[in-house]
Amino acid sequence: MADTMQFDLVSPERSLASLQAAQVLIPGAEGDMTVLPNHAPVLTTLRPGVVKVSAPEGELDYVVTGGFAEISSEGVSVLAEQAHLGSEVKKEDLEGVLTFAREQAEKAGDADKSSAEKLVADMVQLLEDME
Amino acid sequence: MPNLKDLKNRIDSVKNTRKITKAMQMVAAAKLRRAQEAAEQGRPYTARMNAVLGGLASSVGGSESAPKLLAGSGADNVHLLVVMTGERGLCGGFNSSIVRMARAKAEELTADGKTVKMITVGKKGRDQLKREYGDRMINHVDLTEVKRVGYANAHDIARDVLARFSEDEFDVATIFYNVFENVASQIPTMQQIIPATFEASEGADNSTLYDYEPGEDAILKDLLPRGVATQIFSALLENGASEQGARMSAMDNATRNAGDMIDALTIEYNRSRQAIITNELIEIISGAEAL
């Protein structure tokens, strides 16, 4: 069994990471999941949170604000709408997303209310964790 | 015979023009490189997004529960044209070619009895379309202040378009932009974004069976708006590169023209200078002979 797999993190504007990783923690929409090599193929949406990558060279954290992750036989690719390296992220970058999420939650109809509110809660949680 | 001073002045003014066009060409070349890099870096995301959405759309698309964004509103009466042009001129046929295409489409739709609405991105397109379609324009996005087009800009446009769609303001949305082929050629393109269409990319591995978390429907519902934003973003990037490419080649032509003009004027200047000298000599010699 392979000890590492390919990990890619891309945002619309650039590719942030492409490396071999031993394990990746993904903030999935329905809960965190840790991906090891040879994981079964899964497609999941992300909630705002932190992607933790354990590579042979060390641990890397990335803050993402949503998007999706594709886990296939080749490895993991995370497509994030906004992504920042954990050590570089600034609160201002994320506050715009939170404001937008709040607006959405206010406007949302009954059917979408819970998911919109969950997004707000996730963002608040993420911002609190950063402090 | 034009007098020498006038010629001299004209040569100087054309030389100044050449300096300006040359500078603009070099600026465009530098910006083009940056725009191309941006387009290049955006490509993996777009490709992956389209591949995943393509796969999802084909498996969910046919069913009754398909989201409205994918299936459409069931009507085909109101068309929204999103016309993306540049903020500045002096770039050859770049703006006009998009506008021409959008206008042709708008005329075709109007002839078919459909209603046309427009959103313009970029000042030049609005200026050219304002006279005919001014009353159909429902929004204008101004990117004059934006130095570098980011995903946030595309996201804002997408948000506006999607909000209008969910309020049933239109049935079909199409974007118009230039695809960057190379410096010499940019291809005006129209692409339907709502109802969403996704080209299955080549070599896409459709055989893999994914587990979906949450369900396929929920993922699709979450991803479709992002997919629309991504398509708009990649169109903006292509457009940015195209604009700089078009400007670069237009300014290159202008520089060369100015050079030709300077050569022609210089020959004319020298000829008339020599003619004057010859005349003066004739006057002196005939004066001496008369003595």
Interface residues (C-beta under 8 A of the other chain):
Chain A: D8 V10 S11 P12 E13 R14 S15 G28 A29 E30 A40 P41 V42 L43 T44 T45 G67 F68 E70 S72 S73 S77 L79 E81 Q82 G96
Chain B: A38 Q41 G42 P44 Y45 T46 R48 M49 V52 G150 Y151 A152 A154 H155 D205 T208 L209 Y210 D211 Y212 E213 P214 A218 I219 D222 L223 R226 A229 T230 F233
